[in-house]
Amino acid sequence: MEFLDKDFLLDSPTARRLYHEHAANMPIIDYHCHLSPREIAENRPFTSITQLWLGGDHYKWRAMRANGIDESLVTGEADDKAKFKAWAKTVPYTMRNPLYIWTHLELRRVFGIDTVLNEDTADEIYDTCNARLAQGDITPRRLMEIFNVECVCTTDDPVDSLEYHRMTAASGCKTKVIPAWRADKAHNFTDMKAWREYVGRLAEVSGCTITDYPSFIQSLRARHDFFAANGCVIADMGVSRLVAEPCDDAEADTLFGRALAGNDLDAPEKDKLATAIMLDLLRMNAEKDWAQQIHFGPLRNVNTRAAKTLGPDTGFDTIGDMRGAEALAGLLDCLDREGKLARTVLYNINPADNAWTAAMAGNFQDGSTPGKIQFGSAWWFNDHISGMREQLDVLSCQGLLSRFVGMLTDSRSFLSYPRHELFRRVLCSVIGADVERGLIPDSEMPRVESMIEDICHNNAKAYFRI
């Protein structure tokens, strides 16, 4: 079989028809990513494939380190061509890693390059890509147009000015770009000094004097209102460990005051204050009828030496091994009892947590919105072929696959949209196999075709209301 031919992964006639006639041409709604709003607003042409491909991509950085590549060629001071050749040297060793397929899909879909990347072809591919980039029309917005991206939701801190979103909105950009609220720093007590500095910054941008817990929440609410005024309809929350420790208003105020005054809190106290803050943030989302996403489970910056040298988000996070079912149930139940549980997508990073996460979603469906509580797509360490299949299987068994909001990129790279193609091919392969095996009747094919289109685009558009 030819490498990555038009029917790769489409291992039945039904799968091929579902993909080519229904999935392939659906617009992309990238409802969770880490693209730079500034790069989108400024829309400057990329001048180097290394800049476009390797800058900020910790997936590739991890693979290069695992292949014995010196850090100078990964995130260091080596020139662009040397870094590209170091990546090309690594690519043949990534077979069966999703990077191998992503790399070659990106070369094909953007640059029309069918050549396999390795040490022998590195110079030719580097020169071809850079010659194409030199034409000056490969920009962030052009790449989103190439991949038929209808909407992008970036990830933004409450203290962000959102100036670049406003610039993009005023520019006539064909892709809708909206902010997504992510207030993790407000309840992250890993570094108390950094947390206090963040509270000071929050007070500055919100115009609120923060002296106690109520004024802290008031400042967050002011920024929440500001985000809403700038088109935000989605919130995100990321935690390494889910907590749900009871903490009334008086205790939250006491703990907040001690923390703000420079006193450290012990672990149980941090959990209580974090619970109070998270619940107040989640209540805000419900009050504005935003959808929200909760990502949980990663251990971050586990390599102390590397974190000190290179900083966060450089490829030293990993899968955590923490059971969070009881805490998640506590958070969702508290909000549900108050009538303040928003539309919620749940993402676990540990595949061992798939079944209970999917089952948890079923406990809080209330008939108000189809798929109100969602088991989210295969995330981060799971967004490969087998991880996608497992997520689809677990969701199908525990809930309603037909209501699934589909794939996201979770990426910092404008070249990452073939991840949607890979997901769509896996989806059509799974559903096509069921049809071919007689598990779905032929008479239901119109419903199947609609389901494919819904999962690829329509469900996300309706669910996130964008």
N, C-alpha and C positions, 0 to 999 in steps of 0.2 A: 504494500500500500504506500502511496506517495505521502511524504511527510507533510502534515497539516494541509491536506487537500480540502476541497470545498465541503467534503462530507465527513471530515474527521470527527470522531466521537458519535456520529449519527449512524448507529449500527443497525438500523431497520428502515424499510421504506417509509413507515409512518413517521419515524423520527426525522427523516430527511424532509418530508413534506411539512411537518409542523415547524421545523426550523426555517426553511427557506421561504415558506409562504406566510408564516405568521410571526415568528420570533425575530428574525434577522433585522427587519426594517422598522421595528418599533423604536420610538425615541427613547433616550436614556434620561431617567431622573436620578441623579446622583445625590441622594438625600443625606449622605454622610461622607465627607472627605476632609482632607487637610490641605487643600490647594491654597495658595497665597492670594488673598483678595487684592493685594497690591499688584502682583504680577498680572492678574486679570484686568485690573483697571488701567495699568500703564500699557499693557498689550505690546510689549516690546518683542521684536523678533529674537528667536534663539540663535546664537551664533556658533554653538558647538554642541555636538551630540553628547559630549561628556557632561556639559552643563545641563542639558535637557534630561539625560538618562540616569546619571549617577549622582547628581546633586541632591542630597537629602534622602536618598533611597536606602534605608537601613536594611531592607531585604537583601539587596545586592551586597551591601557592605558585610553583612554576616557571612554570606557565601564566600566572598573573597577572603575574609580572614580564615574561614574554615579550610580554604584551599592554600593556605600558607603565604598569602600576599601581605607584604609589609604595609603597615598603616600609612606610610607616606604615600602609597599608591591607592589608598582607600579614601581617607579624609584629609590626608596631609598635603604637603606643598608640591608634590610632583605635578608636572604639566598635564594638560588635558589629554594629549595623545598617549602618554605613558599610562595614565589611569584607564583610558579606554582599552589599551592593549592588555592591561592587567585583568580587566573584566573579561575580555575576549579569551584570555588564557583560562579563565575560570569556567566559562560557559559550558564546555564539553563535560565538565564534572558535575553539572547541575541536572543531568538527565534524571527524570522522574521527580525532580523538584519543580514546582509550578513556574519558577523563574525561567526554566528552559523553554516552556511553551510561551509564556508572556513575552520573553525577549524576541522570539522569532515572529510572533504575531505583530508586535509593535513595529518591527522592521518591515514587515510586509504591508501592513495597513497604512502606514504613514509614508514610508520611503519606497515602497514597491520592490523591496529587496528580498529575493527568495533564497539567496545564498546562506548556508549555515555559518554562523559566527564561530570562529575559533582562531587560534594563533595565526594560521596560514592566511586567513581571509580578513584579518583585522585591519590591515592598512587599506585595503580596497574598500571595505565597508565604511571605515572612518572617513575616508576621502569622499565617498559617494554621499554619505549623510551630510557632511559639512558643506559640500557643493550645493546640495539641495537647500540647506538652511541659509546659505549665502544669498539666495534669491530674495530673502527678506520677507516672505509671506507666511512663514511658519511661526505663528504667534500663539499665545494661550487661547485666544478666542477662535482662531482658525482651527486649532486642534479640536476644540469642542464642537465646531461645526462639522469637521470631518467625521467625527464619531456620532453625530446626530444627538448631541446632548441638549435636552430641552431645558433642564434646570439643574443648578449646582447649589448645594447648601454647604457653605464653609463652616469651620469650627471656630468660634469666637468667644473670647473672654469678656465678662461684664465690663472690664475697664477699657476695652477696645473702642476706638472712636467711630468705627464703621464708615469712615470717610471714603474708603476705596469702594465700598458697596454703593455709596451714593454716586461716586464718579462713574462707576460702571452703569448704574441705572440710567444716568443722564446721557450716556454715550450712544445709546441705540444698539447695545450689544444684543445679538440674536439669542444668546443663551441667558435665561433668567438666573441671576446670581443673588442669593439671599443669605443673610447670616443665620447661624444656628447658635443659640445661647449655651455656653458650657462654663459653669461656675465652679469647677472642681477645686480651684485654689481657695475658695471660701470655706471648704470643709476638709482640707488636707492639712493635718497636723504633724506630718512627718518631720518638718523643720519649723519649729515654732517662731524662730526669728523671721524666716521668710514669710510665714503667715501674718505676723504683725506688720511687716512691711507692706504686704498685700492689702491689709485692712486700711493702712494709711493711703495707699493709692486709690482704693475704692472710695474713701471719704473725699479725696480730692476731686475725682471725676464726677461723683454724684452730687457734690455740693452739700452733703450731709455731714454734720459733726457726729462722729461715731464715739460714743462714750459708754454704751451699754448694748445689751443684746437687741432690744427693740430698735435702737437707732441703726444698728448693723443691718437688720432685716429691712428697715426703711430704705437704707442706701441701696441694697440689692434690688428692692422693688422699684426704686427710681430708675435704675439701669435696665431692669426688665421692661419697664414702660418705654424707655428710650429704644430698646431693641424692637419692641412691637411697632413703634412709630417708624422704624426703618425697615419694615417688611418681614420681621422675624415671625415664624409660625412654628418653629421646631426648637426644642430644647434637647440637650444631651447631658448625660452625667456619667462620669467614669470613676470607678472605685476599684482598688485592689481587693478589698475585703468588704463584703456587705455587712452592715451592722444595723440593728434595730433595738437599741437600748432605751427603755422609757426615760423621758426627761421632760419634766413639766417646765412651764415658763420661768418660774422662780429659780429653779436649778440651772436652767440654761443661762439665765442672766448672771447668776453667781459664777458659773464656770467661765463664761465669756469674760467677765470682769477680771477674773484672776489671770486668764490667758493674756488679755490685752495689757495688763499691768506688768507683764514680763515674767510671771510665774509659770513654771511648767505644770502640765497636767499629767496624771498617771494614765495608763492605758484605758482603764474602765471609764475615767472621766472624759478622755478624748472621744471614746465611742459614744458616750451620752451626748456630748455637744455636737458631734458630727451627725448623729441621728436627728437632733432637733433642727439643725441647719438644712439637712437634706429634705426633711419633710416640709419645711417651710418653702423651700425652692420648688418642690414638686406640687405643692398647693398653688403656688403662683401660676404654674403651667396650666393647671386645671381651670383656674379662674379666667385665664385668657383663651381657653379652648385650644391650646397648643397641643400638638403631638409631642411625645418625649421618648428618648432612647436612654436605656440604662446599660452601660457596658461594665462588666465586672470580671475580676479574676486575675489580671496580669500582675506579676511581680515586676517592679520597675527598678532599673539601674542596679541590678544585683552584682555587677562587677564594679566594686568600689574604685579600683585603680583606674579603670577605663572611664567611669563616670566623672571622676575628678579631672581627668585629662581632656576628655572630649565633650562632656556635658550630657544632658538628657537627650532622648530620642535619637541615639546614634547606634542602636542595635544591641543593647544589653538588657532588654526586657525579656521576660519569659512567661511561660504558662504557670500560673499558681495552682496549688493543690489545697484549696480551701472549700469546704462545703458551706454553701450559703443559703440553702433552701429555707431554713427556719427564719433567717433574717429577712430574706426577700418576701416571704409570706407575711411577716410582721409589718413591713413597710407598706405593701400593697393593701393589706387588710385595714390598716389604720386609715389610709386615704379613702378606701372604699366605704368604710363606716361613716366618714365625714362627707361623703358625696363629692370628693375631690380627687378622684383617680382619673387622670387624663388618659387618652389613647397612648399606649405604652408598648415600645418594642424592647425586648429583652435579649441581650447578647452575652453568652458565656464564652470565655476563652479556652476553657478546658473541655475537650470533647466528652470527658467522663460525666460532665454535667448536662449533656444534651437532653436526656430523657426527663429529668426532673424539671429543667427549665421550661421545656415544652409543655409538660403537664401543669406546671404552675400557671401558665397563661390561661388554661381552661377554667381555673378556679374563679377568675374575676371578669369573665365575659358577662355582660348585663343586658344584652339585646339592644343596646342603644346605637351601636356602630358595628358593622360587620368586621370581624377580626380585631376588635378593640384592643385586646392584649395579644401581642404577637411574639412568637419565637423567631428572633431575627436571623438573618443570613449567617452563613459560616464566616466567622470573623477572625481576622489577623492570622494566627497560626493554623487556621482551619480552612482558609479560602483556596483550597486546592481541589482537584477532581474528587478524590475520595471523601474529603470533608464536606463538599457540597452535596454529594449523593447522600451521605449520612444525615445531614441536616434536613434534606428533603424527605427522607424516609421517616425520620423521627417526627417531623412536623406532620406528615401525612397520617401517621398512626395516632398521634395525640390531639390533632386539631383539624383545621380545614386548609389544606394546601391551596385550594382555589382562592382563598382570601389573602394569601401571602403577598407582602409588598416587594419581594424580589431582592435583587442584588444591589450592592453599593461598591465603591472603589476603596474607601478608607485610605486614600493615598495622597501623597504630596506631589505626585508626578502627573503632568498633563498627558503623558503617554499611556496611562494605566487603563484606559477604557476597554481594551480587549478582555479585561476581566469580566465585563458584562457579556461579551461574546462567548467566552468559555462557559460562564454560568448558563447562558441560554442554550448552548449545545448540550450541556449536562442535563438540563431540565427536559429538553425534547427527547433525549435518549431515554431518560427514566420513564416518561409518560408514553413514549412510543413503544417501549418494551412491554408495558402493561397492556396496551392495545393489541400488540402482536401476540401476546400470550393469552388473550381472551379474558383479561381481568377487567377491561372496560368495553362495553358493547359498541359495535360499529354505529349503531343508531344514535349514540351519544357524541359522535365526532364533532358536530357543530359546537356542543358545549365544551369539548376538549380544546378545540381551536380558540374559542373565546377565553378559556382558562389560561392558555399559553400567553395570549396577548395581555390579559389582565395582570398576570404575574410579572411580565416583562415591563409593563408601563402603567396600565390603567389603575391598578390597585394603589400604587404609590401616589399617583396623582390625586386620587380621591381621598386616600387616608391622610396624607400630609396637607391636603388642600392648597396645592400650589399649581 
